[in-house]
Each structure stands twice: as structure tokens, then as C-alpha cells.
Amino acid sequence: MEKQKHILIVDDVTTNLKMAADVLQDDYKLSMAKSGMQALEFLKKVHPDLILLDIRMPQMDGYETLEAIKSNPDTASIPVVFLTVDNQRKSEIKGLKMGAMDFICKPFEPEVMKGRIEKILKIEGLRRDMSISARKDPLTNLWNRKYAEEDITRYLENPSAEGVFIMLDIDNFKRINDTFGHIAGDSLLTSFSNILQNRIGPRDVCSRIGGDEFLVFLKGDYTPNEVKEYCQELLEISADELKEQLDKKTNVSVSVGVSMSPYDGSDFDTLYSKADKALYFVKQNGKNSFHLFKERGNVIKDNPDAINTKADMDRLERMISERNTEEGAFKVEYEGFKHIYQFVSRSVGRTEQSVYMLLLTINHGEFMKLSNDVLQGCMEELERAIVVTIRQGDVTTRYSSFQYVVMLLCSDYDSAKAAAERIANTWTEINEVEGVYISYMLKCVDGKEVSHS
């Protein structure tokens, strides 16, 4: 059943209000105001579908009231119809130029009045539907990126605004399309959009920003732990529900990157960039996880259950096409590391350069069982030790949940062993978990020299 339309009638004469109500009360919900100021106060709390506004009122006439309505972004879109005894053409032109949609002359002709109001509300409904349609993604019916950016930007204009900027994409979506077809892929996107839409509040924003990438913006003050719980719930629900869309033997996973306002930024572009970097971190480190943005060296842990799988080559291509301006080793995804290794191994035989592979492993005592949280913390410390210790020209990647591998370019055995020792010593200095230690294995790319420690 269609919701009853709401009309605000503004007139300083009680008799006129009663006459209008007698004509309209059977078809519409009605509210009354006896002055322009009273109407503006009412509009701070309620947004009617139409305003019938008398022109001639004391203190604040209809033109002044209309100007105030149109100057307020929250009320500017409400259609206004003037009520007047003045049938002068100049009055109509002035009102229409100010934004009025029509004029109704007093005394009211009931059928004329009802017909004009019905027509105006129908036109306004069509306009609103078209406006909403232009801001919606046609496949998922979520907001598009343009609307999301505008809404989030308006929200962040308040200096005290806080929020959580979450970027999500479905892992290996191209492979899903290639295996099951684009119809199945579209169905998966629609199902995922429903999962997201069902887990936001009425003032939050959920948007498809392109392809298999989505954006959720939670408005309000959230702690990092609350954000982690929210992301973990999304991962678990998505894994369960999306699997039902495809062959049940096919796992469907999602990667999530998060930035928080005002801690990571207070505008759309900054939050987008940092959430995207956090998402990329997840893609580099096994996917099927979430990560909260922090500067390198002070990262908040991601999902400890993540397992390295094949790399997202699109993101790898973007990463390797940009100049690496950071200190330390060049960190790549596992798939990208394999490509570099294959290239180097083919080239090393034609040059006099030597290249060493260094495998670093986190170990613990036989009777000590590490929790996922502790192991993840140790791995983050190992990454930092690698980054701050070895040269920028060397390459590293996460090999497993407890191992990193480093390719030491243009290095002889002695310098490679020295690099391994420096990494192990650096890690030992920053590690605070008792019973855990680093071991390493060195191997020349040509396979002739192997060293364990």
C-alpha cells in the first residue's frame, strides 16, 4: 500500500486553513502552520511531500518564507505551491522564478485544487525516482560512487564527524566469471551487495564503486576492536552465503581494507587512498582477511587465519609500475615473487652475478603452542626486521603463515649470510615472545651452495 502523502498548509487565516483541510483531508495527511516562522520551525523536524504557502502574511510573507525554504539544502527540494487571491501575472512570474511550482487561487475550487496537487505530486515523484535512479548502481541497486563520495564529503564537513571507511572486493572474481559465467558472477555481486546492505544502519552508506569493489561507510564513533568484529563477521557471513551461489566445493572469499576518520584522514580522497592501501596489504598477504590502515612499522594485525594463495595480478601490476620510494626490501605478492625469481634464474647463468634465496622461519619449542595472534605478531615483527635491515634492491614476500623468503640480488655467500644474521638479530631485539626463535636457510639460485642455521 502506498504511503499517504503529507502536505503542510501555511496560512495566517484560520478560515482558509479549515477550507483547505475540508478539501484535502480524505486523501492526504495534513499539518498546519499560521506563519512563515512557524512553518520553518516545523520543517526542522518534518519534511512533508508538498507545501501550500499563502503569499500575504504579516511579519514574514510567502516570498520570504519560500526564499528561506529554498536556501536550506535540507528543504530546498520540497515542492511549494502558492495560495493567493492575487491573480496578477507579475506575482506568478516572481513566484515561479523563486522556485514555486504552481499557484492556486482563493477561494478554492475543490476539484481544481485536488487536480493540481495530484499532478504536482506525480511529477515530483517521477523526478525523485529519476534522481535516485541516476545515483544507483543498476545491477546491485546500491548507491554509485558519485553519490557515496558526495554523501561522505558532506558528512565529513563537520569537524567532529567520525566514521569508518571500508573497502571490500571479492577475491579472484575474474576466475569466478571465467569458470561459472557472467550471469553467475552478476548473481554473486547482487548477493554480496545484499549482505552489505543488511549490515549497515539507516544513515550509513553502502556503494558499489566498480567491478567487484564495494564501499561501506559507517557514520559514528567506533573502536578498532568494534571495527575488527564487524569485518570478521562480514568475512564469515560472506564465506557461508556466497558459497551457496556456486559449486559448493568452490570457496568464495572477500578482502577488506579499512581507514578511520579522523585518525587516518578527514576527507574522502585521503580515507579512500588509505583504505585502498590496507586492502592491497590483504591482497599481498593471502586475501580472505581484513586490515586496518596504519603506517608501516605500526600495523594493526590482520586476520591471523589468512593463508597465502595466488596473487591478485592486477594489483601487482599497478604496484610494480610505480616507483618504490620506501626504504628497505621490495615487498611483493607471492605470485609476483615467483615471476621475479623465474626471470632472475634464467638470467643468472648468462652473467657473473650471484643471487641467493634466504628462507626465514619462525620456530617455537616442542611443548609450546603459539596462538594465531602471537604468531601473527611475530610475523609482523619479522617483516619489519627484513624491511629495515636489507637493501632496497632485494625482494621479499610472505611464503607461509610462519615464513618469509628474501631474494638477495648481486650477493655472494658471505654477504648473504651476513644479511641473514642481521635480520635474525634485529628480530631477536624486537621480539618479546619467550621460546620463539628464527632459523634460516640460504641457497644460491643455481643450487650449488646451501647453508642452514
Order of alpha helices (4+ residues) and beta strands (2+ residues): beta-alpha-beta-alpha-beta-alpha-beta-alpha-beta-alpha-alpha-beta-alpha-alpha-beta-beta-alpha-beta-alpha-beta-alpha-beta-alpha-beta-alpha-beta-beta-alpha-beta-beta
